[in-house]
C-alpha cells in the first residue's frame, strides 16, 4: 500500500495555500446567492469557471442542465478519482445543509490534486451534482452514465463533528391518489364515496403496521389534498408517504406493506387508487479502503474521527452502490446544531465552517493522491 512521500504531501499543502482564497470566495458567493434544487445555474457556472481556469476540461450533461463533469488527466494511465460537489439550497432557509461548503471542498480538492498531476497517474474528476435536497441529481447523472468507469468517489459534508458516514437510510417515496364519488355531505352522503376516507384509512393502516417493522425504520408523510369543500364528499384526495431503512431488503419489504395499506384503504372506502412511485435513494455503502485512508488522513490533520450512521437519506447512496465511495465530515458548526434549521444556515457562514471546508478539501486531495498512486499496486486495492 503506497503512502505519500513528504515532498508530495508538501506540494499538496502548498497548492491548498495558493488556492485557499479562490475556494473561500467560491463558497461565500454560493452561500450568499442560494438557488433551489435544479435551478443552480449560477453556482454551477461559478464552479466551472474556477475549474476551467485551472485547466480542467468541463463537459455538460445531457438532460441535467445544472450538472457538469470537469476532468484533468495526469501523467500516465491509471485509475480515476472523483470529487462530488453539491450546491443546491433549501426553500426559505438557504444553505442550512452547507452545500456551498460541499461545492467548494470538491473544487478545492480537484485544484490541489491537479497541481501534482505530473507526479501521479490516472484521472482527476470533479462532478457538479445538483438537486441533492430533492434526491434526484445524482440519480439522473447515474442514468446518464457519467459515473461509468469511475474508480473512487469522495464527498465532504457539514456536520457538528468529524466523522465517516458508515451508513444512511435508504428512502422510497410514494404518492397515493384516491378517486371517490362526490355528493352533498348534508343531504345524501350515502350517494358518495369519500376519497379523503381513503387517505385517512391509509394512515390508520400504516399506524397499525408500525408494530411489525424493525427498529430504525421510518414511515412518514403528508396529506397533499383533502377535498375541495366541507359540504361535498371529497371526490379526490391524496397523500405522500416515505419509507426509510438502512437495510435494502427491509426497505423493500416495508414499502410493499405500505402500498398494501393504501390498497386496503381504497377497498374499505369504495374508492379507486392510483400509486405513483417517487424518489428512491439507496443506503450509503462506505468503502472500507476509503474509510481507512480517510480516517488516517484526518487524524494526521489533527482530527478525532468518529462514525456517522446517518438517519437521513442522500442520493450519494445511489452512487456508492455503484462506485467505491465515501462521505465524510469535518466539524463544521457547534455541537447539537441540527441540519435544515436557521441555526445551521447561520453557522454555515461562520469562519469555523469555512475552515472545516478547507480541511475537507485538503483531506480529499491527499486521499485522492494516495488512491491514484495505489493504482500501481498490481490492482490489489480494487473495488472490494
ZAMARGU-4260 file (C-alpha; in steps of 0.2 Angstrom, whole numbers, plus 5000, padded with zeros to 4 digits):
<rodrens>
0) 5000/5000/5000 | 5008/5016/4994 | 5008/5032/5005 | 5013/5049/5000 | 5031/5055/5001
5) 5035/5070/5011 | 5038/5080/4995 | 5021/5076/4988 | 5012/5080/5004 | 5021/5096/5005
10) 5016/5101/4987 | 4998/5097/4990 | 4999/5108/5006 | 5007/5122/4996 | 4994/5120/4982
15) 4980/5122/4995 | 4988/5138/5001 | 4988/5145/4984 | 4970/5141/4980 | 4963/5144/4998
20) 4957/5162/4993 | 4949/5156/4977 | 4939/5142/4986 | 4934/5153/5000 | 4927/5166/4988
25) 4918/5152/4978 | 4910/5145/4994 | 4905/5163/5000 | 4897/5168/4984 | 4887/5152/4983
30) 4881/5154/5001 | 4876/5172/4998 | 4866/5168/4982 | 4856/5152/4986 | 4847/5143/4972
35) 4835/5128/4974 | 4837/5111/4968 | 4838/5110/4949 | 4840/5129/4947 | 4858/5131/4952
40) 4864/5139/4936 | 4875/5152/4944 | 4883/5140/4957 | 4887/5128/4943 | 4894/5142/4932
45) 4905/5148/4946 | 4912/5131/4950 | 4915/5128/4931 | 4924/5145/4929 | 4936/5141/4943
50) 4940/5123/4936 | 4942/5129/4918 | 4954/5142/4923 | 4964/5129/4931 | 4965/5118/4915
55) 4951/5106/4918 | 4940/5101/4903 | 4922/5104/4908 | 4908/5095/4900 | 4889/5097/4902
60) 4877/5083/4905 | 4863/5080/4893 | 4846/5081/4902 | 4854/5088/4918 | 4856/5106/4915
65) 4865/5112/4931 | 4877/5097/4932 | 4894/5095/4925 | 4910/5084/4924 | 4927/5093/4925
70) 4942/5082/4920 | 4961/5083/4922 | 4972/5069/4915 | 4988/5066/4925 | 5004/5059/4919
75) 5002/5041/4913 | 4987/5029/4913 | 4979/5024/4929 | 4964/5025/4940 | 4951/5039/4941
80) 4946/5048/4957 | 4930/5059/4958 | 4926/5073/4970 | 4907/5076/4971 | 4901/5094/4973
85) 4884/5099/4978 | 4877/5117/4978 | 4858/5117/4980 | 4849/5126/4994 | 4833/5124/5004
90) 4817/5134/5002 | 4816/5149/5014 | 4832/5143/5024 | 4846/5145/5011 | 4861/5134/5014
95) 4855/5126/5030 | 4864/5110/5025 | 4880/5118/5020 | 4880/5113/5001 | 4891/5129/4997
100) 4904/5120/5008 | 4902/5104/4998 | 4904/5113/4982 | 4920/5122/4986 | 4928/5107/4995
105) 4926/5097/4979 | 4933/5110/4968 | 4947/5114/4980 | 4952/5095/4981 | 4952/5095/4962
110) 4963/5111/4961 | 4975/5104/4973 | 4977/5087/4966 | 4979/5094/4948 | 4994/5103/4954
115) 5003/5087/4957 | 4997/5079/4940 | 5015/5077/4935 | 5018/5065/4950 | 5003/5054/4950
120) 4995/5043/4936 | 4977/5042/4931 | 4962/5055/4930 | 4955/5068/4942 | 4937/5072/4940
125) 4926/5085/4949 | 4907/5081/4947 | 4894/5095/4949 | 4879/5087/4957 | 4863/5097/4958
130) 4847/5093/4967 | 4853/5083/4981 | 4839/5090/4993 | 4826/5083/4981 | 4837/5067/4979
135) 4837/5066/4960 | 4853/5075/4954 | 4865/5060/4956 | 4851/5048/4951 | 4849/5057/4934
140) 4868/5058/4932 | 4870/5039/4935 | 4856/5036/4922 | 4866/5047/4910 | 4881/5036/4913
145) 4893/5050/4919 | 4899/5039/4934 | 4903/5024/4922 | 4922/5020/4924 | 4925/5030/4939
150) 4936/5020/4952 | 4933/5031/4968 | 4921/5044/4973 | 4924/5056/4988 | 4912/5069/4995
155) 4913/5081/5010 | 4898/5086/5021 | 4895/5098/5035 | 4892/5091/5052 | 4894/5095/5071
160) 4908/5083/5072 | 4922/5075/5062 | 4915/5058/5055 | 4915/5045/5042 | 4897/5041/5036
165) 4896/5022/5039 | 4878/5020/5034 | 4862/5030/5029 | 4844/5027/5027 | 4838/5022/5010
170) 4822/5030/5005 | 4806/5026/4995 | 4793/5039/4992 | 4775/5035/4986 | 4761/5046/4981
175) 4744/5039/4984 | 4729/5047/4975 | 4711/5041/4979 | 4696/5044/4967 | 4679/5044/4975
180) 4662/5050/4971 | 4655/5067/4975 | 4639/5070/4984 | 4631/5083/4995 | 4638/5079/5013
185) 4622/5085/5021 | 4608/5079/5011 | 4613/5062/5004 | 4631/5057/5009 | 4626/5039/5006
190) 4627/5043/4987 | 4645/5047/4988 | 4662/5038/4991 | 4675/5049/5001 | 4692/5049/4993
195) 4698/5058/5010 | 4692/5042/5019 | 4705/5033/5008 | 4719/5044/5014 | 4713/5043/5032
200) 4712/5024/5032 | 4729/5023/5024 | 4736/5032/5039 | 4727/5021/5051 | 4733/5006/5042
205) 4751/5012/5042 | 4750/5016/5061 | 4744/4998/5064 | 4759/4992/5053 | 4772/5001/5064
210) 4771/4986/5077 | 4778/4975/5063 | 4793/4985/5057 | 4811/4984/5063 | 4819/4996/5074
215) 4826/5011/5065 | 4813/5010/5050 | 4804/5026/5047 | 4787/5029/5039 | 4781/5047/5037
220) 4772/5059/5026 | 4759/5072/5022 | 4741/5074/5016 | 4743/5084/4999 | 4725/5086/4995
225) 4710/5083/5006 | 4695/5089/4997 | 4688/5105/4990 | 4673/5110/5001 | 4667/5104/5018
230) 4649/5101/5011 | 4655/5090/4996 | 4660/5072/4999 | 4678/5073/4993 | 4680/5066/4975
235) 4699/5067/4975 | 4712/5066/4990 | 4730/5062/4990 | 4745/5059/5002 | 4763/5056/5000
240) 4772/5044/5011 | 4790/5040/5013 | 4799/5024/5020 | 4817/5024/5026 | 4828/5010/5031
245) 4846/5006/5032 | 4844/4988/5025 | 4839/4987/5007 | 4828/4972/5009 | 4819/4979/5024
250) 4816/4995/5014 | 4808/4985/5000 | 4798/4974/5012 | 4790/4989/5022 | 4787/4999/5006
255) 4777/4984/4999 | 4767/4984/5015 | 4764/5002/5014 | 4757/5000/4997 | 4746/4986/5003
260) 4739/4998/5017 | 4734/5010/5003 | 4726/4996/4993 | 4716/4991/5008 | 4710/5009/5012
265) 4704/5010/4994 | 4694/4994/4996 | 4687/4999/5013 | 4682/5017/5007 | 4675/5011/4990
270) 4687/5022/4980 | 4700/5019/4966 | 4718/5021/4970 | 4732/5027/4959 | 4750/5024/4965
275) 4764/5034/4959 | 4782/5029/4964 | 4793/5044/4968 | 4811/5046/4974 | 4822/5031/4978
280) 4838/5035/4987 | 4849/5020/4991 | 4858/5017/5008 | 4876/5023/5008 | 4889/5010/5007
285) 4905/5016/5014 | 4920/5008/5005 | 4932/5001/5019 | 4948/5006/5009 | 4942/5024/5008
290) 4937/5024/5026 | 4953/5018/5032 | 4963/5030/5021 | 4952/5045/5025 | 4952/5041/5044
295) 4971/5040/5044 | 4972/5057/5034 | 4960/5066/5045 | 4969/5060/5061 | 4986/5066/5053
300) 4977/5083/5051 | 4973/5084/5069 | 4955/5077/5069 | 4947/5064/5080 | 4936/5054/5069
305) 4920/5045/5074 | 4907/5036/5065 | 4891/5043/5057 | 4877/5031/5055 | 4865/5044/5047
310) 4846/5043/5049 | 4843/5054/5034 | 4845/5050/5016 | 4856/5056/5001 | 4857/5052/4983
315) 4876/5049/4986 | 4870/5032/4992 | 4865/5028/4974 | 4882/5032/4968 | 4890/5022/4982
320) 4881/5007/4977 | 4889/5008/4960 | 4906/5016/4963 | 4918/5013/4979 | 4914/5029/4988
325) 4915/5038/5005 | 4906/5053/5013 | 4915/5061/5027 | 4913/5077/5038 | 4925/5089/5047
330) 4917/5098/5062 | 4908/5112/5054 | 4897/5120/5067 | 4894/5119/5086 | 4889/5103/5094
335) 4870/5100/5093 | 4867/5111/5078 | 4853/5102/5068 | 4853/5101/5049 | 4839/5111/5040
340) 4837/5124/5053 | 4840/5143/5053 | 4854/5140/5066 | 4863/5128/5054 | 4861/5141/5040
345) 4869/5155/5051 | 4883/5143/5057 | 4887/5138/5039 | 4893/5156/5035 | 4904/5157/5050
350) 4923/5155/5050 | 4923/5138/5058 | 4913/5131/5043 | 4925/5138/5030 | 4940/5131/5040
355) 4931/5114/5040 | 4928/5115/5021 | 4946/5120/5018 | 4952/5105/5028 | 4940/5094/5020
360) 4947/5099/5003 | 4965/5095/5008 | 4959/5078/5015 | 4951/5073/4999 | 4966/5079/4989
365) 4978/5069/5000 | 4967/5053/4999 | 4965/5056/4981 | 4984/5056/4978 | 4986/5040/4988
370) 4972/5031/4978 | 4980/5036/4961 | 4997/5031/4967 | 4990/5014/4973 | 4984/5010/4956
375) 5002/5004/4953 | 5000/4991/4967 | 4995/4977/4954 | 4977/4981/4957 | 4977/4975/4975
380) 4966/4989/4981 | 4951/4986/4969 | 4933/4988/4972 | 4932/4975/4986
</rodrens>
